[in-house]
Amino acid sequence: RLGKPFERYHPREGTMGPCEWSAPFSLDTVGSTQAVDIAGEGFLLEAAMQVSLAAGRFCGTKIITLTPRCVICNKLDQPVSIGQVGCEESYRSVIGTGEMQVVRWLEESKERSLRIKLLPDQSRG
């Protein structure tokens, strides 16, 4: 749910807010993958950053690919609620059937692990 550059999602308000700059990283080593943390107050997104070269005419161009370190894909036939261990219930997210969501750590001081709970499927009457 990252929005425009350098914004983050506030789960309680349902709005976007500013993020902090990540630590500096190098673009020198083509073929390398590095961990990059994108953080704001009470928020951390872990991403993998890969440096590669473009093919053909643009072979000198470096391509930087950012990929979330963790994504949850709900392939169950009912929605689930996920949340970081040790965080308030109000920080829980709901992932519907067939939906995907990037894992964000909402409290850096807490353990980086999740809890998942099955929710009743409201679409079944």
Summary of the structure (lengths in Angstrom):
residues: 125
radius of gyration: 17.4
end to end distance: 30.2
largest distance: 57.9
contacts: 280
relative contact order: 0.19
helix: 5%
strand: 43%
